[in-house]
């Protein structure tokens, strides 16, 4: 019984360590790469793009626990690689936490 518990704890620790390693690796890879957003304002300025500063940028975060809102989670899901926030693949991230 003790051996099974020990193996389970070691496996859980290894899994969490690997997950943290992957998250840090992704953060280093994508750190400082801002996302550009172009919005066309068709009502007053036809065929002109407006450059605005993005509210969020990809910084390596991949999990719901690292987000602060549904809007932020949705941005990361749509624009950033390697996210793990849409378990049922329905396009809505963090349904239990942010996007109810």
MARBA-3410 file (N, C-alpha, C, O; in Angstrom, 1 decimal):
100
0.8,-1.2,0.0,0.0,0.0,0.0,0.9,1.3,0.0,0.6,2.2,-0.7 ~ 1.9,1.2,0.8,2.8,2.4,0.9,3.5,2.6,-0.4,3.7,3.8,-0.8 ~ 3.9,1.6,-1.1,4.6,1.7,-2.4,3.7,2.3,-3.4,4.2,3.2,-4.2 ~ 2.5,1.9,-3.4,1.5,2.5,-4.4,1.3,3.9,-4.2,1.3,4.7,-5.1 ~ 1.2,4.3,-2.9,1.0,5.7,-2.6,2.3,6.5,-3.0,2.2,7.6,-3.5
3.5,6.0,-2.7,4.7,6.6,-3.0,4.9,6.8,-4.5,5.2,7.9,-5.0 ~ 4.6,5.8,-5.3,4.6,5.9,-6.8,3.6,6.9,-7.3,4.0,7.7,-8.2 ~ 2.4,6.9,-6.7,1.4,7.9,-7.2,1.9,9.3,-6.9,1.7,10.2,-7.7 ~ 2.4,9.5,-5.7,2.9,10.9,-5.4,4.1,11.3,-6.3,4.2,12.4,-6.7 ~ 5.0,10.4,-6.5,6.1,10.7,-7.4,5.6,11.0,-8.9,6.1,11.9,-9.5
4.7,10.2,-9.3,4.1,10.5,-10.7,3.4,11.8,-10.7,3.6,12.5,-11.7 ~ 2.7,12.1,-9.7,2.0,13.4,-9.7,3.0,14.6,-9.6,2.8,15.6,-10.4 ~ 4.0,14.4,-8.8,5.1,15.5,-8.8,5.8,15.7,-10.1,6.1,16.8,-10.5 ~ 6.1,14.6,-10.8,6.7,14.6,-12.1,5.8,15.3,-13.1,6.3,16.1,-13.9 ~ 4.6,14.9,-13.1,3.6,15.5,-14.0,3.5,17.1,-13.8,3.5,17.8,-14.8
3.4,17.5,-12.5,3.3,18.9,-12.2,4.6,19.6,-12.6,4.5,20.8,-13.1 ~ 5.7,19.0,-12.3,7.0,19.6,-12.7,7.1,19.8,-14.2,7.6,20.8,-14.7 ~ 6.7,18.8,-15.0,6.8,18.9,-16.4,5.8,19.9,-16.9,6.2,20.7,-17.9 ~ 4.6,20.0,-16.3,3.7,21.1,-16.8,4.3,22.5,-16.5,4.1,23.3,-17.4 ~ 4.9,22.7,-15.4,5.5,24.0,-15.1,6.7,24.2,-16.0,6.8,25.4,-16.5
7.5,23.2,-16.3,8.6,23.4,-17.3,8.0,23.8,-18.6,8.6,24.7,-19.3 ~ 7.0,23.2,-19.1,6.4,23.5,-20.4,5.9,24.9,-20.4,6.0,25.7,-21.4 ~ 5.2,25.3,-19.3,4.7,26.7,-19.3,5.8,27.7,-19.3,5.7,28.7,-20.0 ~ 6.9,27.5,-18.6,8.0,28.4,-18.6,8.7,28.4,-19.9,9.1,29.5,-20.4 ~ 8.8,27.3,-20.5,9.4,27.2,-21.9,8.6,28.0,-22.9,9.2,28.7,-23.7
7.3,27.9,-22.8,6.4,28.6,-23.7,6.5,30.1,-23.5,6.5,30.9,-24.4 ~ 6.6,30.5,-22.2,6.7,31.9,-21.9,8.0,32.5,-22.4,8.0,33.6,-22.9 ~ 9.1,31.8,-22.3,10.4,32.2,-22.9,10.3,32.3,-24.4,10.9,33.3,-25.0 ~ 9.7,31.4,-25.0,9.6,31.4,-26.5,8.8,32.5,-27.0,9.2,33.1,-28.1 ~ 7.7,32.9,-26.4,6.8,33.9,-26.9,6.8,35.2,-26.1,6.0,36.1,-26.4
7.7,35.3,-25.2,7.8,36.6,-24.4,8.2,37.7,-25.3,9.1,37.7,-26.1 ~ 7.5,38.8,-25.1,7.8,40.0,-25.8,7.4,40.1,-27.3,7.7,41.0,-28.0 ~ 6.5,39.1,-27.7,6.0,39.2,-29.1,4.6,39.8,-29.0,3.7,39.0,-28.7 ~ 4.5,41.1,-29.3,3.1,41.6,-29.2,2.2,41.2,-30.4,2.7,40.9,-31.5 ~ 1.0,41.1,-30.1,0.0,40.8,-31.2,-0.5,42.1,-31.7,-0.9,43.0,-31.0
-0.5,42.3,-33.1,-1.0,43.5,-33.7,-2.4,43.2,-34.1,-2.8,42.2,-34.6 ~ -3.2,44.3,-33.9,-4.7,44.2,-34.2,-5.0,45.3,-35.2,-4.8,46.5,-34.8 ~ -5.5,45.0,-36.3,-6.0,46.0,-37.3,-7.5,46.0,-37.3,-8.1,44.9,-37.5 ~ -8.1,47.2,-37.1,-9.6,47.2,-37.2,-9.9,48.3,-38.2,-9.4,49.4,-38.2 ~ -10.8,47.9,-39.2,-11.3,48.8,-40.2,-12.5,49.5,-39.6,-13.5,48.8,-39.2
-12.6,50.8,-39.7,-13.7,51.5,-39.3,-14.5,51.9,-40.6,-14.2,52.9,-41.2 ~ -15.5,51.1,-41.0,-16.2,51.3,-42.2,-17.1,52.5,-42.2,-17.5,52.9,-43.3 ~ -17.6,52.9,-41.1,-18.6,53.9,-41.0,-18.0,55.3,-41.4,-18.7,56.1,-42.1 ~ -16.8,55.6,-40.9,-16.3,57.0,-41.1,-15.0,57.0,-41.9,-14.8,58.0,-42.6 ~ -14.3,56.0,-41.9,-13.0,56.0,-42.6,-12.9,54.7,-43.5,-12.4,53.7,-43.0
-13.4,54.8,-44.6,-13.4,53.6,-45.5,-11.9,53.2,-46.0,-11.2,54.1,-46.3 ~ -11.6,51.9,-46.0,-10.3,51.4,-46.5,-9.1,52.0,-45.7,-8.0,52.0,-46.3 ~ -9.3,52.3,-44.5,-8.2,52.8,-43.6,-8.1,51.9,-42.4,-9.2,51.6,-41.8 ~ -6.9,51.5,-42.0,-6.8,50.7,-40.8,-6.4,51.5,-39.6,-5.6,52.5,-39.8 ~ -6.9,51.2,-38.5,-6.5,51.9,-37.3,-5.6,50.9,-36.4,-6.1,49.8,-36.1
-4.4,51.3,-36.1,-3.6,50.5,-35.3,-3.8,50.9,-33.8,-3.7,52.0,-33.4 ~ -4.2,49.9,-33.0,-4.4,50.1,-31.6,-3.5,49.2,-30.8,-3.2,48.1,-31.3 ~ -3.2,49.6,-29.6,-2.4,48.7,-28.8,-3.3,47.6,-28.3,-4.4,47.8,-27.8 ~ -2.8,46.4,-28.4,-3.6,45.2,-27.9,-3.8,45.3,-26.4,-2.8,45.7,-25.7 ~ -4.9,44.8,-25.9,-5.2,44.8,-24.5,-4.4,43.6,-23.9,-4.0,43.7,-22.7
-4.2,42.6,-24.6,-3.5,41.4,-24.1,-2.4,41.0,-25.1,-2.5,41.4,-26.3 ~ -1.4,40.3,-24.7,-0.4,39.7,-25.6,0.0,38.3,-25.1,0.0,38.0,-24.0 ~ 0.4,37.5,-26.1,0.8,36.2,-25.8,2.1,36.2,-25.0,3.1,36.8,-25.4 ~ 2.1,35.6,-23.8,3.2,35.6,-23.0,3.6,34.2,-22.4,4.3,34.1,-21.4 ~ 3.0,33.2,-23.0,3.3,31.8,-22.6,2.3,31.2,-21.6,2.4,30.0,-21.3
1.3,32.0,-21.1,0.3,31.4,-20.2,-0.6,30.5,-21.0,-0.9,30.8,-22.2 ~ -0.9,29.4,-20.5,-1.7,28.4,-21.2,-2.9,27.9,-20.4,-3.8,27.2,-21.0 ~ -3.0,28.1,-19.1,-4.1,27.5,-18.3,-5.1,28.6,-17.8,-4.7,29.8,-17.6 ~ -6.3,28.2,-17.5,-7.3,29.0,-16.9,-6.9,29.7,-15.6,-7.2,30.8,-15.3 ~ -6.1,29.0,-14.8,-5.7,29.5,-13.5,-4.8,30.7,-13.7,-4.5,31.4,-12.7
-4.2,30.9,-14.9,-3.3,32.0,-15.1,-4.0,33.2,-15.7,-3.4,34.2,-15.9 ~ -5.3,33.1,-16.0,-6.1,34.1,-16.6,-6.8,35.0,-15.5,-7.0,34.5,-14.4 ~ -7.2,36.2,-15.9,-7.9,37.0,-14.9,-9.4,37.4,-15.4,-10.1,38.0,-14.6 ~ -9.7,36.9,-16.6,-11.1,37.2,-17.1,-11.4,36.3,-18.3,-10.5,35.7,-18.8 ~ -12.7,36.3,-18.6,-13.1,35.5,-19.8,-12.6,36.1,-21.0,-12.2,35.4,-22.0
-12.6,37.5,-21.1,-12.1,38.2,-22.2,-10.6,37.8,-22.5,-10.2,37.6,-23.6 ~ -9.8,37.8,-21.4,-8.4,37.4,-21.6,-8.2,36.0,-22.0,-7.4,35.7,-22.9 ~ -9.0,35.1,-21.4,-8.9,33.7,-21.8,-9.3,33.5,-23.3,-8.7,32.7,-24.0 ~ -10.3,34.2,-23.7,-10.7,34.1,-25.1,-9.7,34.6,-26.0,-9.4,34.0,-27.1 ~ -9.0,35.7,-25.7,-7.9,36.2,-26.5,-6.8,35.2,-26.6,-6.3,34.9,-27.7
-6.4,34.6,-25.5,-5.3,33.6,-25.5,-5.7,32.4,-26.3,-4.9,31.8,-27.1 ~ -6.9,31.9,-26.2,-7.4,30.7,-26.9,-7.3,31.0,-28.4,-6.9,30.1,-29.2 ~ -7.8,32.2,-28.9,-7.8,32.5,-30.3,-6.5,32.9,-30.9,-6.3,32.7,-32.1 ~ -5.6,33.4,-30.1,-4.4,34.1,-30.7,-3.1,33.4,-30.3,-2.1,33.7,-30.9 ~ -3.0,32.6,-29.3,-1.8,32.2,-28.7,-1.6,30.6,-28.9,-2.6,29.9,-28.7
-0.5,30.1,-29.2,-0.3,28.7,-29.4,-0.2,28.0,-28.1,0.3,28.5,-27.0 ~ -0.6,26.7,-28.1,-0.4,25.8,-26.9,-1.3,26.0,-25.7,-0.9,25.5,-24.7 ~ -2.4,26.7,-25.9,-3.3,26.9,-24.8,-4.0,25.6,-24.4,-4.2,24.7,-25.2 ~ -4.3,25.5,-23.1,-5.0,24.3,-22.6,-6.2,24.8,-21.8,-6.3,24.5,-20.6 ~ -7.1,25.5,-22.4,-8.2,26.1,-21.7,-9.6,25.7,-22.3,-10.6,26.2,-21.8
-9.6,24.8,-23.3,-10.9,24.5,-23.9,-11.0,22.9,-23.9,-10.8,22.3,-25.0 ~ -11.2,22.3,-22.8,-11.2,20.9,-22.7,-12.2,20.2,-23.6,-11.9,19.1,-24.0 ~ -13.3,20.8,-23.8,-14.3,20.1,-24.7,-14.3,20.6,-26.1,-15.2,20.2,-26.9 ~ -13.3,21.4,-26.5,-13.1,21.9,-27.8,-14.4,22.6,-28.4,-14.7,22.4,-29.6 ~ -15.1,23.3,-27.6,-16.3,24.0,-28.2,-16.0,25.5,-28.5,-16.9,26.2,-28.9
-14.8,25.9,-28.3,-14.4,27.3,-28.6,-14.6,28.3,-27.5,-14.3,29.5,-27.6 ~ -15.1,27.8,-26.3,-15.3,28.6,-25.2,-14.3,28.2,-24.1,-14.4,27.1,-23.6 ~ -13.4,29.1,-23.7,-12.4,28.7,-22.8,-12.9,28.9,-21.3,-13.8,29.6,-21.1 ~ -12.2,28.1,-20.4,-12.4,28.3,-19.0,-13.9,28.4,-18.6,-14.3,29.3,-17.8 ~ -14.7,27.5,-19.0,-16.1,27.5,-18.7,-16.4,27.3,-17.2,-17.4,27.9,-16.8
-15.6,26.6,-16.5,-15.8,26.4,-15.1,-15.4,27.6,-14.3,-16.0,27.9,-13.2 ~ -14.4,28.4,-14.8,-13.8,29.5,-14.0,-14.3,30.9,-14.4,-14.7,31.7,-13.6 ~ -14.2,31.2,-15.7,-14.4,32.6,-16.2,-15.6,32.7,-17.1,-16.4,33.6,-17.0 ~ -15.7,31.8,-18.1,-16.7,32.0,-19.2,-17.9,31.1,-19.0,-18.0,30.1,-19.7 ~ -18.7,31.4,-18.0,-19.8,30.5,-17.6,-21.0,30.7,-18.5,-22.0,30.0,-18.4
END
